[in-house]
Amino acid sequence: MSDETRAPGTERVVLVLQGGGALGAYQAGAYSELAEAGQAPDWVAGISIGAVNAAIIAGNPPERRVERLRTFWERVSSQLQSGPLFDGTDPRELFNYMSAAYVSTVGVPGFFEPRFPPAPLMPRGSPAALSIYDSSPLRQTLEDLVDFDIVNDCEVRLSVGAVNIRSGNFTYFDSQDMKIGPEHIMASGALPPGLPPVVIDGEAFWDGGLVSNTPLQYVLDFTGEPSDKCIFQVDLFSARGAMPETLFDVAQREKEIRYSSRTRLATDSYEESQTMRRAARKLLERLPPELCSNPEAELLSKWCDGDAAVTIVHLIHRRAAYDTHAQDYEFSRLSVEEHWQAGRDDVRRTLRHPRWRHRQRPKEGVQVLDLAAG
């Protein structure tokens, strides 16, 4: 085996999960197929619904993870188990709109419920005045489905992102550095104005998706670690899409762009930095000895430290013709099952693709694979 060939078992497998509400069933399906194929992660990082899925994965023994994910997604879709009365795109689109409207009115079991009295009638500045829904059902669900002792044993590292409301700064809660509880997962998914902020150690937090809907950059910042990484980036919104034709299309496309853009940005930026790092290393090797000890050369040498290779595998949920701009809060059982199966199918296509099966350790330090499309 050459130095550039990937040796089985030498990579650290990382699962990176975007936010996206009901679309998170796609991530659960993707995980189930990855686990079946022997690609269970050593590290799971998530934002919003990705944080919930990540906690369930990291907070259960391997043999129970898929079962617990299934329990969560069946619970949140339990009120909407019917389907459209007629076949076809238009009836299904109408069904999806009605399903989302129903969720907006009554909430989601095990996730959130409408406030009564509503927020405008609550005392100014009180927690109940800051959101449309009450997210306390999610705490009970997390306590039911996640063993936080397992999370904090850190067999699978868990990282979830949130935004500090006062400072506006992005914060990561990482089981490698601190004790994680239900409140950290809830903070990562506290999307305003729907869900209330979560207070942790005297600071209030909102959904991490307000700053970045993907934790990919956080994971890439740890590339100084000596081990190679295979990062499965599971996105719930596609950066690419068609020109809108209606106001509903505009709302949907705007949401896709807003919540997907940082994935490509982080990937492209990392590829560029790796190219520059390797070029700088080659340049340093050619410097005469008297220049190698100057402060600039030493600083550049530290920047070039580490020769870990990174493979980034994109798994991107691609919406159907009947999906609407409300797809992230359309929790019907029919849609949840479709998203779950789409995640499984995309992983299956990726792992069967010749570029995956014959891949080698990237010569330039990084390779990006997007193999599920089409």
Contacts in CASP RR format, 6 or more apart in sequence:
PFRMAT RR
TARGET T0000
AUTHOR 0000-0000-0000
METHOD contacts of the structure
MODEL  1
MSDETRAPGTERVVLVLQGGGALGAYQAGAYSELAEAGQAPDWVAGISIG
AVNAAIIAGNPPERRVERLRTFWERVSSQLQSGPLFDGTDPRELFNYMSA
AYVSTVGVPGFFEPRFPPAPLMPRGSPAALSIYDSSPLRQTLEDLVDFDI
VNDCEVRLSVGAVNIRSGNFTYFDSQDMKIGPEHIMASGALPPGLPPVVI
DGEAFWDGGLVSNTPLQYVLDFTGEPSDKCIFQVDLFSARGAMPETLFDV
AQREKEIRYSSRTRLATDSYEESQTMRRAARKLLERLPPELCSNPEAELL
SKWCDGDAAVTIVHLIHRRAAYDTHAQDYEFSRLSVEEHWQAGRDDVRRT
LRHPRWRHRQRPKEGVQVLDLAAG
1 7 0 8 1.000
2 360 0 8 1.000
3 361 0 8 1.000
4 360 0 8 1.000
4 361 0 8 1.000
4 363 0 8 1.000
5 360 0 8 1.000
5 361 0 8 1.000
6 228 0 8 1.000
6 359 0 8 1.000
6 360 0 8 1.000
6 361 0 8 1.000
7 361 0 8 1.000
10 227 0 8 1.000
10 228 0 8 1.000
11 227 0 8 1.000
11 228 0 8 1.000
11 229 0 8 1.000
11 230 0 8 1.000
11 311 0 8 1.000
12 42 0 8 1.000
12 43 0 8 1.000
12 225 0 8 1.000
12 227 0 8 1.000
12 228 0 8 1.000
12 229 0 8 1.000
12 230 0 8 1.000
13 39 0 8 1.000
13 40 0 8 1.000
13 41 0 8 1.000
13 42 0 8 1.000
13 43 0 8 1.000
13 229 0 8 1.000
13 230 0 8 1.000
13 232 0 8 1.000
14 41 0 8 1.000
14 42 0 8 1.000
14 43 0 8 1.000
14 44 0 8 1.000
14 45 0 8 1.000
14 219 0 8 1.000
14 229 0 8 1.000
14 230 0 8 1.000
14 231 0 8 1.000
14 232 0 8 1.000
15 31 0 8 1.000
15 34 0 8 1.000
15 41 0 8 1.000
15 43 0 8 1.000
15 44 0 8 1.000
15 45 0 8 1.000
15 54 0 8 1.000
15 57 0 8 1.000
15 231 0 8 1.000
15 232 0 8 1.000
15 234 0 8 1.000
16 45 0 8 1.000
16 46 0 8 1.000
16 214 0 8 1.000
16 215 0 8 1.000
16 216 0 8 1.000
16 219 0 8 1.000
16 231 0 8 1.000
16 232 0 8 1.000
16 233 0 8 1.000
16 234 0 8 1.000
17 24 0 8 1.000
17 27 0 8 1.000
17 44 0 8 1.000
17 45 0 8 1.000
17 46 0 8 1.000
17 47 0 8 1.000
17 49 0 8 1.000
17 50 0 8 1.000
17 51 0 8 1.000
17 53 0 8 1.000
17 54 0 8 1.000
17 215 0 8 1.000
17 234 0 8 1.000
18 27 0 8 1.000
18 46 0 8 1.000
18 47 0 8 1.000
18 48 0 8 1.000
18 50 0 8 1.000
18 213 0 8 1.000
18 214 0 8 1.000
18 234 0 8 1.000
18 235 0 8 1.000
18 236 0 8 1.000
18 237 0 8 1.000
18 259 0 8 1.000
18 260 0 8 1.000
18 263 0 8 1.000
19 46 0 8 1.000
19 47 0 8 1.000
19 48 0 8 1.000
19 49 0 8 1.000
19 50 0 8 1.000
19 51 0 8 1.000
19 189 0 8 1.000
19 209 0 8 1.000
19 213 0 8 1.000
19 214 0 8 1.000
19 236 0 8 1.000
19 259 0 8 1.000
20 48 0 8 1.000
20 49 0 8 1.000
20 50 0 8 1.000
20 213 0 8 1.000
20 236 0 8 1.000
20 237 0 8 1.000
20 259 0 8 1.000
20 328 0 8 1.000
21 48 0 8 1.000
21 49 0 8 1.000
21 236 0 8 1.000
21 328 0 8 1.000
21 329 0 8 1.000
22 49 0 8 1.000
22 76 0 8 1.000
22 327 0 8 1.000
22 328 0 8 1.000
22 329 0 8 1.000
22 330 0 8 1.000
22 331 0 8 1.000
22 335 0 8 1.000
22 336 0 8 1.000
22 339 0 8 1.000
23 49 0 8 1.000
23 236 0 8 1.000
23 237 0 8 1.000
23 317 0 8 1.000
23 327 0 8 1.000
23 328 0 8 1.000
23 339 0 8 1.000
24 49 0 8 1.000
24 50 0 8 1.000
24 53 0 8 1.000
24 236 0 8 1.000
24 339 0 8 1.000
25 73 0 8 1.000
25 335 0 8 1.000
25 336 0 8 1.000
25 337 0 8 1.000
25 339 0 8 1.000
25 340 0 8 1.000
26 234 0 8 1.000
26 236 0 8 1.000
26 317 0 8 1.000
26 339 0 8 1.000
26 340 0 8 1.000
26 342 0 8 1.000
26 343 0 8 1.000
27 49 0 8 1.000
27 50 0 8 1.000
27 53 0 8 1.000
27 234 0 8 1.000
27 236 0 8 1.000
27 343 0 8 1.000
28 53 0 8 1.000
28 66 0 8 1.000
28 69 0 8 1.000
28 70 0 8 1.000
28 72 0 8 1.000
28 73 0 8 1.000
28 340 0 8 1.000
29 69 0 8 1.000
29 339 0 8 1.000
29 340 0 8 1.000
29 341 0 8 1.000
29 343 0 8 1.000
29 344 0 8 1.000
29 347 0 8 1.000
30 232 0 8 1.000
30 234 0 8 1.000
30 315 0 8 1.000
30 343 0 8 1.000
30 344 0 8 1.000
30 346 0 8 1.000
30 347 0 8 1.000
31 53 0 8 1.000
31 57 0 8 1.000
31 65 0 8 1.000
31 66 0 8 1.000
31 69 0 8 1.000
32 66 0 8 1.000
32 69 0 8 1.000
32 340 0 8 1.000
32 344 0 8 1.000
33 343 0 8 1.000
33 344 0 8 1.000
33 347 0 8 1.000
33 348 0 8 1.000
33 351 0 8 1.000
34 40 0 8 1.000
34 41 0 8 1.000
34 232 0 8 1.000
34 347 0 8 1.000
35 62 0 8 1.000
35 65 0 8 1.000
35 66 0 8 1.000
37 347 0 8 1.000
37 351 0 8 1.000
39 230 0 8 1.000
39 232 0 8 1.000
39 351 0 8 1.000
40 62 0 8 1.000
41 57 0 8 1.000
41 156 0 8 1.000
41 232 0 8 1.000
42 156 0 8 1.000
42 157 0 8 1.000
43 156 0 8 1.000
43 157 0 8 1.000
43 158 0 8 1.000
43 159 0 8 1.000
43 219 0 8 1.000
44 54 0 8 1.000
44 57 0 8 1.000
44 58 0 8 1.000
44 156 0 8 1.000
44 157 0 8 1.000
44 158 0 8 1.000
44 159 0 8 1.000
45 54 0 8 1.000
45 158 0 8 1.000
45 159 0 8 1.000
45 160 0 8 1.000
45 215 0 8 1.000
45 218 0 8 1.000
45 219 0 8 1.000
46 53 0 8 1.000
46 54 0 8 1.000
46 159 0 8 1.000
46 160 0 8 1.000
46 161 0 8 1.000
46 188 0 8 1.000
46 215 0 8 1.000
47 160 0 8 1.000
47 161 0 8 1.000
47 188 0 8 1.000
47 189 0 8 1.000
47 207 0 8 1.000
47 208 0 8 1.000
47 209 0 8 1.000
47 212 0 8 1.000
47 213 0 8 1.000
47 214 0 8 1.000
47 215 0 8 1.000
48 188 0 8 1.000
48 189 0 8 1.000
48 191 0 8 1.000
48 207 0 8 1.000
48 208 0 8 1.000
48 209 0 8 1.000
48 213 0 8 1.000
49 189 0 8 1.000
49 236 0 8 1.000
50 188 0 8 1.000
51 160 0 8 1.000
51 161 0 8 1.000
51 185 0 8 1.000
51 188 0 8 1.000
51 189 0 8 1.000
52 72 0 8 1.000
52 138 0 8 1.000
52 142 0 8 1.000
52 185 0 8 1.000
52 189 0 8 1.000
53 69 0 8 1.000
53 72 0 8 1.000
54 158 0 8 1.000
54 159 0 8 1.000
54 160 0 8 1.000
55 142 0 8 1.000
55 146 0 8 1.000
55 151 0 8 1.000
55 158 0 8 1.000
55 160 0 8 1.000
55 180 0 8 1.000
55 185 0 8 1.000
56 65 0 8 1.000
56 68 0 8 1.000
56 69 0 8 1.000
56 72 0 8 1.000
56 145 0 8 1.000
56 146 0 8 1.000
57 65 0 8 1.000
57 69 0 8 1.000
57 156 0 8 1.000
58 150 0 8 1.000
58 151 0 8 1.000
58 156 0 8 1.000
58 157 0 8 1.000
58 158 0 8 1.000
58 175 0 8 1.000
59 65 0 8 1.000
59 146 0 8 1.000
59 147 0 8 1.000
59 148 0 8 1.000
59 150 0 8 1.000
59 151 0 8 1.000
59 156 0 8 1.000
59 158 0 8 1.000
60 68 0 8 1.000
60 145 0 8 1.000
60 146 0 8 1.000
60 147 0 8 1.000
60 150 0 8 1.000
61 150 0 8 1.000
68 145 0 8 1.000
68 146 0 8 1.000
71 145 0 8 1.000
72 141 0 8 1.000
72 145 0 8 1.000
73 336 0 8 1.000
73 340 0 8 1.000
74 333 0 8 1.000
74 336 0 8 1.000
75 109 0 8 1.000
75 110 0 8 1.000
75 141 0 8 1.000
76 108 0 8 1.000
76 109 0 8 1.000
76 110 0 8 1.000
76 111 0 8 1.000
76 331 0 8 1.000
76 336 0 8 1.000
77 331 0 8 1.000
77 332 0 8 1.000
77 333 0 8 1.000
77 335 0 8 1.000
77 336 0 8 1.000
78 109 0 8 1.000
78 333 0 8 1.000
79 102 0 8 1.000
79 106 0 8 1.000
79 108 0 8 1.000
79 109 0 8 1.000
79 331 0 8 1.000
80 99 0 8 1.000
80 102 0 8 1.000
80 103 0 8 1.000
80 331 0 8 1.000
80 332 0 8 1.000
80 333 0 8 1.000
80 334 0 8 1.000
81 332 0 8 1.000
81 333 0 8 1.000
82 332 0 8 1.000
82 334 0 8 1.000
83 95 0 8 1.000
83 332 0 8 1.000
83 334 0 8 1.000
84 91 0 8 1.000
84 92 0 8 1.000
84 94 0 8 1.000
84 95 0 8 1.000
85 91 0 8 1.000
88 322 0 8 1.000
89 321 0 8 1.000
89 322 0 8 1.000
90 322 0 8 1.000
92 322 0 8 1.000
93 322 0 8 1.000
93 324 0 8 1.000
95 332 0 8 1.000
95 334 0 8 1.000
96 322 0 8 1.000
96 323 0 8 1.000
96 324 0 8 1.000
96 326 0 8 1.000
96 327 0 8 1.000
96 330 0 8 1.000
96 332 0 8 1.000
96 335 0 8 1.000
97 324 0 8 1.000
97 326 0 8 1.000
99 330 0 8 1.000
99 331 0 8 1.000
99 332 0 8 1.000
99 335 0 8 1.000
100 324 0 8 1.000
100 326 0 8 1.000
100 327 0 8 1.000
100 329 0 8 1.000
100 330 0 8 1.000
101 326 0 8 1.000
103 329 0 8 1.000
103 330 0 8 1.000
103 331 0 8 1.000
104 329 0 8 1.000
105 114 0 8 1.000
106 113 0 8 1.000
106 114 0 8 1.000
107 113 0 8 1.000
107 114 0 8 1.000
107 133 0 8 1.000
108 331 0 8 1.000
109 137 0 8 1.000
110 137 0 8 1.000
110 138 0 8 1.000
110 140 0 8 1.000
110 141 0 8 1.000
111 135 0 8 1.000
111 137 0 8 1.000
111 138 0 8 1.000
111 141 0 8 1.000
112 133 0 8 1.000
112 134 0 8 1.000
112 135 0 8 1.000
112 137 0 8 1.000
112 138 0 8 1.000
112 194 0 8 1.000
112 195 0 8 1.000
113 133 0 8 1.000
113 134 0 8 1.000
113 137 0 8 1.000
114 132 0 8 1.000
114 133 0 8 1.000
114 134 0 8 1.000
115 122 0 8 1.000
115 128 0 8 1.000
115 131 0 8 1.000
115 132 0 8 1.000
115 133 0 8 1.000
115 134 0 8 1.000
118 132 0 8 1.000
119 128 0 8 1.000
119 129 0 8 1.000
119 130 0 8 1.000
119 131 0 8 1.000
119 132 0 8 1.000
119 193 0 8 1.000
120 129 0 8 1.000
122 128 0 8 1.000
122 129 0 8 1.000
123 129 0 8 1.000
127 196 0 8 1.000
127 197 0 8 1.000
128 134 0 8 1.000
128 196 0 8 1.000
130 192 0 8 1.000
130 193 0 8 1.000
130 196 0 8 1.000
130 197 0 8 1.000
131 192 0 8 1.000
131 193 0 8 1.000
131 194 0 8 1.000
131 195 0 8 1.000
131 196 0 8 1.000
131 197 0 8 1.000
132 193 0 8 1.000
132 194 0 8 1.000
133 194 0 8 1.000
133 195 0 8 1.000
133 196 0 8 1.000
134 196 0 8 1.000
135 186 0 8 1.000
135 190 0 8 1.000
135 195 0 8 1.000
135 196 0 8 1.000
138 182 0 8 1.000
138 186 0 8 1.000
139 182 0 8 1.000
139 183 0 8 1.000
139 186 0 8 1.000
142 182 0 8 1.000
142 185 0 8 1.000
142 186 0 8 1.000
143 182 0 8 1.000
146 182 0 8 1.000
146 185 0 8 1.000
148 180 0 8 1.000
148 181 0 8 1.000
148 182 0 8 1.000
151 158 0 8 1.000
151 175 0 8 1.000
151 180 0 8 1.000
151 181 0 8 1.000
152 175 0 8 1.000
152 179 0 8 1.000
152 180 0 8 1.000
154 175 0 8 1.000
154 176 0 8 1.000
157 174 0 8 1.000
157 175 0 8 1.000
157 176 0 8 1.000
158 174 0 8 1.000
158 175 0 8 1.000
158 180 0 8 1.000
159 172 0 8 1.000
159 173 0 8 1.000
159 174 0 8 1.000
159 175 0 8 1.000
159 176 0 8 1.000
159 215 0 8 1.000
159 218 0 8 1.000
159 219 0 8 1.000
160 172 0 8 1.000
160 173 0 8 1.000
160 180 0 8 1.000
160 184 0 8 1.000
160 185 0 8 1.000
160 187 0 8 1.000
160 188 0 8 1.000
160 215 0 8 1.000
161 170 0 8 1.000
161 171 0 8 1.000
161 172 0 8 1.000
161 173 0 8 1.000
161 187 0 8 1.000
161 188 0 8 1.000
161 208 0 8 1.000
161 215 0 8 1.000
161 218 0 8 1.000
162 170 0 8 1.000
162 171 0 8 1.000
162 172 0 8 1.000
162 173 0 8 1.000
162 184 0 8 1.000
162 187 0 8 1.000
162 188 0 8 1.000
162 189 0 8 1.000
162 190 0 8 1.000
162 198 0 8 1.000
162 205 0 8 1.000
162 206 0 8 1.000
162 207 0 8 1.000
162 208 0 8 1.000
163 169 0 8 1.000
163 170 0 8 1.000
163 171 0 8 1.000
163 205 0 8 1.000
163 206 0 8 1.000
163 207 0 8 1.000
163 208 0 8 1.000
163 209 0 8 1.000
163 210 0 8 1.000
163 211 0 8 1.000
164 170 0 8 1.000
164 171 0 8 1.000
164 203 0 8 1.000
164 204 0 8 1.000
164 205 0 8 1.000
165 197 0 8 1.000
165 203 0 8 1.000
165 204 0 8 1.000
165 205 0 8 1.000
165 206 0 8 1.000
166 203 0 8 1.000
166 204 0 8 1.000
168 211 0 8 1.000
170 208 0 8 1.000
170 211 0 8 1.000
170 212 0 8 1.000
171 205 0 8 1.000
172 215 0 8 1.000
172 218 0 8 1.000
173 180 0 8 1.000
173 184 0 8 1.000
173 187 0 8 1.000
173 188 0 8 1.000
173 200 0 8 1.000
174 180 0 8 1.000
183 198 0 8 1.000
183 199 0 8 1.000
183 200 0 8 1.000
184 200 0 8 1.000
186 198 0 8 1.000
187 197 0 8 1.000
187 198 0 8 1.000
187 200 0 8 1.000
187 205 0 8 1.000
187 206 0 8 1.000
188 205 0 8 1.000
188 207 0 8 1.000
188 208 0 8 1.000
189 195 0 8 1.000
189 206 0 8 1.000
189 207 0 8 1.000
189 208 0 8 1.000
190 196 0 8 1.000
190 197 0 8 1.000
190 198 0 8 1.000
190 205 0 8 1.000
190 206 0 8 1.000
190 207 0 8 1.000
191 206 0 8 1.000
191 207 0 8 1.000
191 209 0 8 1.000
191 210 0 8 1.000
192 206 0 8 1.000
192 207 0 8 1.000
192 210 0 8 1.000
195 207 0 8 1.000
197 204 0 8 1.000
197 205 0 8 1.000
197 206 0 8 1.000
198 204 0 8 1.000
198 205 0 8 1.000
199 205 0 8 1.000
209 259 0 8 1.000
212 262 0 8 1.000
213 237 0 8 1.000
213 258 0 8 1.000
213 259 0 8 1.000
213 260 0 8 1.000
213 262 0 8 1.000
213 263 0 8 1.000
214 233 0 8 1.000
214 235 0 8 1.000
214 262 0 8 1.000
214 263 0 8 1.000
214 266 0 8 1.000
216 231 0 8 1.000
216 233 0 8 1.000
216 262 0 8 1.000
216 263 0 8 1.000
216 266 0 8 1.000
216 267 0 8 1.000
216 312 0 8 1.000
217 262 0 8 1.000
217 266 0 8 1.000
219 229 0 8 1.000
219 231 0 8 1.000
220 231 0 8 1.000
220 266 0 8 1.000
220 270 0 8 1.000
220 310 0 8 1.000
223 229 0 8 1.000
223 270 0 8 1.000
223 306 0 8 1.000
223 308 0 8 1.000
223 310 0 8 1.000
224 305 0 8 1.000
224 306 0 8 1.000
224 308 0 8 1.000
225 308 0 8 1.000
226 306 0 8 1.000
226 308 0 8 1.000
227 308 0 8 1.000
228 308 0 8 1.000
228 309 0 8 1.000
228 310 0 8 1.000
228 311 0 8 1.000
228 361 0 8 1.000
229 308 0 8 1.000
229 309 0 8 1.000
229 310 0 8 1.000
229 311 0 8 1.000
230 310 0 8 1.000
230 311 0 8 1.000
230 313 0 8 1.000
231 310 0 8 1.000
231 311 0 8 1.000
231 312 0 8 1.000
231 313 0 8 1.000
232 313 0 8 1.000
232 315 0 8 1.000
233 263 0 8 1.000
233 267 0 8 1.000
233 312 0 8 1.000
233 313 0 8 1.000
233 314 0 8 1.000
233 315 0 8 1.000
234 315 0 8 1.000
235 260 0 8 1.000
235 263 0 8 1.000
235 314 0 8 1.000
235 315 0 8 1.000
235 316 0 8 1.000
235 317 0 8 1.000
236 259 0 8 1.000
236 317 0 8 1.000
236 328 0 8 1.000
237 255 0 8 1.000
237 256 0 8 1.000
237 259 0 8 1.000
237 260 0 8 1.000
237 317 0 8 1.000
238 256 0 8 1.000
238 260 0 8 1.000
238 316 0 8 1.000
238 317 0 8 1.000
238 318 0 8 1.000
238 319 0 8 1.000
239 256 0 8 1.000
239 257 0 8 1.000
239 260 0 8 1.000
239 261 0 8 1.000
239 263 0 8 1.000
239 264 0 8 1.000
241 253 0 8 1.000
241 256 0 8 1.000
242 253 0 8 1.000
244 250 0 8 1.000
244 252 0 8 1.000
244 253 0 8 1.000
248 324 0 8 1.000
248 325 0 8 1.000
249 325 0 8 1.000
251 325 0 8 1.000
252 319 0 8 1.000
252 323 0 8 1.000
252 324 0 8 1.000
252 325 0 8 1.000
252 327 0 8 1.000
255 325 0 8 1.000
255 328 0 8 1.000
263 314 0 8 1.000
267 312 0 8 1.000
267 314 0 8 1.000
267 368 0 8 1.000
270 310 0 8 1.000
270 312 0 8 1.000
270 366 0 8 1.000
271 366 0 8 1.000
271 368 0 8 1.000
274 310 0 8 1.000
274 364 0 8 1.000
274 365 0 8 1.000
274 366 0 8 1.000
275 364 0 8 1.000
277 303 0 8 1.000
277 304 0 8 1.000
278 304 0 8 1.000
278 364 0 8 1.000
278 365 0 8 1.000
280 300 0 8 1.000
280 303 0 8 1.000
280 304 0 8 1.000
281 304 0 8 1.000
284 292 0 8 1.000
284 297 0 8 1.000
284 300 0 8 1.000
284 301 0 8 1.000
284 304 0 8 1.000
287 297 0 8 1.000
291 297 0 8 1.000
292 301 0 8 1.000
307 365 0 8 1.000
308 365 0 8 1.000
309 361 0 8 1.000
309 362 0 8 1.000
309 365 0 8 1.000
309 366 0 8 1.000
310 362 0 8 1.000
310 365 0 8 1.000
310 366 0 8 1.000
310 367 0 8 1.000
311 359 0 8 1.000
311 362 0 8 1.000
311 366 0 8 1.000
311 367 0 8 1.000
311 368 0 8 1.000
311 369 0 8 1.000
312 366 0 8 1.000
312 367 0 8 1.000
312 368 0 8 1.000
312 369 0 8 1.000
313 350 0 8 1.000
313 356 0 8 1.000
313 369 0 8 1.000
313 370 0 8 1.000
313 371 0 8 1.000
314 368 0 8 1.000
314 369 0 8 1.000
314 370 0 8 1.000
314 372 0 8 1.000
315 343 0 8 1.000
315 346 0 8 1.000
315 347 0 8 1.000
315 350 0 8 1.000
315 372 0 8 1.000
316 346 0 8 1.000
316 370 0 8 1.000
316 372 0 8 1.000
316 373 0 8 1.000
317 339 0 8 1.000
317 342 0 8 1.000
317 343 0 8 1.000
318 342 0 8 1.000
318 373 0 8 1.000
319 327 0 8 1.000
320 338 0 8 1.000
324 330 0 8 1.000
327 335 0 8 1.000
345 372 0 8 1.000
346 372 0 8 1.000
347 372 0 8 1.000
349 371 0 8 1.000
349 372 0 8 1.000
349 374 0 8 1.000
350 356 0 8 1.000
350 369 0 8 1.000
350 371 0 8 1.000
350 372 0 8 1.000
351 357 0 8 1.000
353 369 0 8 1.000
353 371 0 8 1.000
355 369 0 8 1.000
355 371 0 8 1.000
356 369 0 8 1.000
356 371 0 8 1.000
359 367 0 8 1.000
359 369 0 8 1.000
END
